């Protein structure tokens, strides 16, 4: 059996654990730089606050409905996530941390356990120890555990936040209830195509022929179909697969007109991508750079552009990536524009040990040793101590975080105060 | 997931993570006779944190618990996994405010007892909303 444990309104719940008076009140969490809404409590959803709402357009809405707004506090969320996952690992060694607020569990050798009771115990312990409310779905496959989780959450008053799909009757009932677009792994594109074929629910999807699913949705879709039929086909992945693309993008706190300043930002984003690559022991083959003006200021001249540059060899050197990204910026930069956002994405990622030598062009082998030393020094003395000369040495990474909550669990100066 | 069968190749770790450090320095003479008897360092975490996932911290504000040794500015170690019991010091939430008090559990009511004559015991009745947030296990104070 598989389980899916999902934290209820994770970001909002993290804030509520340390400000319990916010229980039952609408909460919105903003993206980096307080750009737009990235998470909402149930109360905020009920008010009709849309996901992705630009914060500056919704100020009066927040005031009018007494929505408590938070800047994203990733140190807090990361720490609370780790605590939840640590508790889950006490219940089974087979845990796949699927995202910051979700984990798949696998139960092997639990034949004589009442797994529903066991799941209620998990929910209770996570709640008591960490304060985090969770919903748990159980089923014979990962996809069905995911379906069961949706049932548990949607009908929380009846399920108490735990639901088990352990019979054909329950499986079919749940699949007939679940809209195809809400099925795990069915993206926007597939959803559209399936609805055109009168596939409206998860159940309809399981009635399609293997051949059609395989042809239209590849083996990934076929595995999903079998998973939904109760034949487990998507295995638990306990080791995080290396990311396929890594990006560092930011909205600037104020518009940037100055070319040098923009170069500095792009260079910094590229070195951040390089650091992320080195952390996961991989290299990339291509660099994508984009810039854009502020679409919410229609009076200003609007511009957006991007470019992709292929590298002759795979690299994770900050020097090479910064140089390449700046070359890309030169290609797309247009003077006279006030830029609001820029970003660097690296793609074509390969593992370090699968690095292919090339005969004619290669990176100065000294880069690798240099990067290792930089990483070591950053580990020892803290991040961003060593920069490339085209990065601004005085600039520490600044973000607009006007509504930041304290770092209750990661900074001793920020712990809660009790009278 | 582990793959069954097939060959597993192990490559030596040359990532250079964790730079090798010669703690005692490198000398051509005799190695330190203490090397074989190295223990780990004393860690306050190990002493005070029994359950890491459930341990949180709080700062005392005010002197309502001065009699129990909790002074303004002291750091509290809180273990949420422990069950509340009569006589334990707990961080509670009463009517929306955090407070630290000693629990006094009676047959049909709970008292939150300050340890300072200037503060009256708080009787928790059905009309109050009480939540025991966690049990205080240690207090760290600067002298």
Interface residues (C-beta under 8 A of the other chain):
Chain A: X20 X21 X83 X84 X86 X87 X125 X128 X129 X130 X131 X235 X236 X237 X238 X281 X353 X372 X375 X376 X408 X409 X412 X415 X416 X417 X418 X419
Chain B: X1 X11 X15 X16 X17 X19 X51 X52 X53 X54 X56 X57 X58 X59 X60 X61 X62 X64 X75 X76 X80 X81 X91 X93 X96 X97 X98 X99 X100 X131 X133
